[in-house]
């Protein structure tokens, strides 16, 4: 598979899962975008979920000018500093949907990042809440429902917080 084919497959999986998730969500709970990047998935989420509170986290914002969250909804800084403060502000179980697409091409570093992030993401998810991620996480209170999607195994990961 070429790198172009791989990125097309990844972006298609992202879009398809985000579309699915927006249909699955209940009316309550925050939506979090971890890794604003150029703003593509944030833009997609705000289009699919008009009126929903969507917070984006980014270490070094460089999104397309049309794809920035409104003031107060972009959380800038190291995620290991900003997420605990966010949990303190909004409380455990405040997120209905978390989409994360962060990391690098270094698989070992990505694995360590996911292990370190897992307890924070688990704390944020409300019962029934969804985590859609570009990598596997260790979430004891969540069910891995990735196999229930049409996305090829290992391409993207989907978790639902147990009630």
C-alpha positions as CSV (number, residue, x, y, z in Angstrom):
1,X,0.0,0.0,0.0
2,X,1.4,3.4,-0.9
3,X,1.5,6.2,1.6
4,X,-1.1,8.0,-0.4
5,X,-3.4,5.0,-0.2
6,X,-2.7,4.8,3.5
7,X,-3.6,8.4,4.3
8,X,-6.8,8.1,2.2
9,X,-7.8,5.0,4.2
10,X,-7.0,6.8,7.5
11,X,-9.0,9.9,6.6
12,X,-11.9,7.8,5.3
13,X,-12.0,5.8,8.5
14,X,-11.9,9.1,10.5
15,X,-14.8,10.5,8.6
16,X,-16.9,7.4,8.7
17,X,-16.4,6.9,12.4
18,X,-17.1,10.5,13.2
19,X,-20.3,10.4,11.2
20,X,-21.3,7.2,13.0
21,X,-20.5,8.7,16.4
22,X,-22.5,11.9,15.8
23,X,-25.6,9.7,15.3
24,X,-24.9,7.6,18.4
25,X,-24.5,10.5,20.8
26,X,-27.1,11.5,23.4
27,X,-28.0,15.1,23.8
28,X,-25.7,15.8,26.7
29,X,-22.0,16.0,27.2
30,X,-19.0,17.8,25.8
31,X,-17.2,16.9,22.6
32,X,-13.4,16.9,22.7
33,X,-11.0,17.0,19.8
34,X,-7.5,16.1,21.0
35,X,-5.0,17.3,18.4
36,X,-6.5,20.2,16.4
37,X,-3.9,19.9,13.6
38,X,-5.1,21.7,10.6
39,X,-8.7,21.6,11.8
40,X,-10.3,19.2,9.4
41,X,-11.9,16.9,12.0
42,X,-12.8,19.8,14.2
43,X,-14.6,21.4,11.2
44,X,-16.4,18.2,10.5
45,X,-17.6,17.8,14.1
46,X,-18.9,21.3,14.3
47,X,-20.7,20.9,11.1
48,X,-22.3,17.6,12.2
49,X,-23.0,18.8,15.7
50,X,-24.2,22.4,15.4
51,X,-24.8,24.1,18.8
52,X,-22.8,21.4,20.7
53,X,-19.9,22.5,22.9
54,X,-16.7,21.3,21.2
55,X,-13.3,21.8,22.8
56,X,-10.1,21.4,20.9
57,X,-6.7,20.7,22.5
58,X,-3.5,21.6,20.7
59,X,0.1,22.1,21.8
60,X,1.0,24.4,18.9
61,X,-2.0,25.7,17.0
62,X,-1.5,26.0,13.2
63,X,-5.0,25.2,11.9
64,X,-6.5,26.6,8.7
65,X,-7.9,30.1,9.6
66,X,-11.5,29.0,9.1
67,X,-11.1,26.0,11.4
68,X,-10.3,27.5,14.8
69,X,-12.8,27.0,17.7
70,X,-14.4,30.2,19.1
71,X,-12.6,31.9,21.9
72,X,-12.6,29.8,25.1
73,X,-12.9,26.5,23.2
74,X,-9.3,26.1,22.1
75,X,-7.1,24.7,24.9
76,X,-3.5,25.4,24.2
77,X,-0.6,23.7,25.8
78,X,0.8,20.3,26.8
79,X,-2.0,17.8,27.0
80,X,-0.7,16.4,30.2
81,X,-1.1,19.8,31.8
82,X,-4.3,20.9,30.0
83,X,-6.4,17.8,30.4
84,X,-6.1,17.5,34.2
85,X,-7.1,21.2,34.5
86,X,-10.0,20.6,32.1
87,X,-11.2,17.6,34.3
88,X,-10.9,19.8,37.3
89,X,-13.0,22.6,35.6
90,X,-15.7,20.4,34.0
91,X,-15.6,17.3,36.1
92,X,-15.1,13.6,35.6
93,X,-17.6,12.1,33.1
94,X,-18.2,15.3,31.3
95,X,-17.4,14.1,27.7
96,X,-19.8,12.3,25.4
97,X,-17.3,12.0,22.6
98,X,-13.6,12.3,22.5
99,X,-11.7,12.1,19.2
100,X,-7.9,11.8,19.4
101,X,-5.5,11.9,16.6
102,X,-2.1,12.8,18.1
103,X,1.3,11.3,18.1
104,X,4.2,10.8,15.7
105,X,5.5,8.1,13.3
106,X,7.4,6.6,16.3
107,X,5.2,3.6,17.3
108,X,7.0,3.1,20.7
109,X,6.5,6.8,21.6
110,X,2.9,6.6,20.5
111,X,2.3,3.5,22.7
112,X,3.8,5.3,25.7
113,X,1.7,8.4,25.0
114,X,-1.5,6.2,24.8
115,X,-0.7,4.5,28.1
116,X,-0.1,7.8,29.8
117,X,-3.2,9.4,28.3
118,X,-5.5,6.4,29.1
119,X,-6.4,7.3,32.7
120,X,-7.2,10.9,31.7
121,X,-9.4,10.0,28.8
122,X,-11.2,7.3,30.9
123,X,-11.9,9.9,33.6
124,X,-13.4,12.3,31.1
125,X,-15.8,9.9,29.4
126,X,-19.3,9.8,30.7
127,X,-21.2,6.4,30.8
128,X,-22.0,5.5,27.2
129,X,-19.5,8.0,26.0
130,X,-17.3,7.2,23.0
131,X,-13.6,7.5,22.3
132,X,-12.5,7.4,18.7
133,X,-8.8,7.2,18.3
134,X,-6.0,6.6,15.9
135,X,-4.3,4.2,18.3
136,X,-5.2,1.6,21.0
137,X,-5.7,2.7,24.6
138,X,-5.9,0.9,27.9
139,X,-9.3,1.7,29.3
140,X,-10.6,-0.9,31.9
141,X,-14.0,0.8,32.3
142,X,-14.6,0.9,28.5
143,X,-15.5,-1.7,25.9
144,X,-13.5,-1.9,22.7
145,X,-16.2,-1.9,20.1
146,X,-13.8,-1.4,17.1
147,X,-14.8,-4.7,15.6
148,X,-18.4,-3.5,15.4
149,X,-17.5,-0.8,12.9
150,X,-16.8,-1.2,9.2
151,X,-13.3,0.1,9.6
152,X,-10.5,-2.4,9.0
153,X,-9.0,-3.9,12.2
154,X,-6.1,-1.8,13.5
155,X,-6.9,1.3,11.4
156,X,-8.9,3.1,14.0
157,X,-10.1,2.3,17.5
158,X,-13.5,2.8,19.1
159,X,-14.3,2.5,22.8
160,X,-17.6,3.0,24.7
161,X,-17.6,3.8,28.4
162,X,-19.5,1.2,30.4
163,X,-22.6,2.4,32.2
